[in-house]
Amino acid sequence: MNYSLFIVCVLTSFSSMAQDCSKELLREIPGTWKAGVQGSIKNVNAADLVKEKSVLANIQKLISSNYHP
């Protein structure tokens, strides 16, 4: 009985901490692009590494320029 009461209290506390979120509110708050993993540099020769970094930079620039949360 005590465990079920505890679980009910925990579940209701999670729902009470939820943030108000609507589509209108999301449109007002600007989003930011955060860079993720930049690729692996293990066992890659220098020429391929430069090419990989430039391709990843171009993809990231393309996505971040069109990213609108």
Secondary structure, DSSP 8 states (H G I E B T S, - for coil): -HHHHHHHHHHHHHHHT-----HHHHHHS------------TT--HHHHHHHHHHHHHHHHHHHHS---
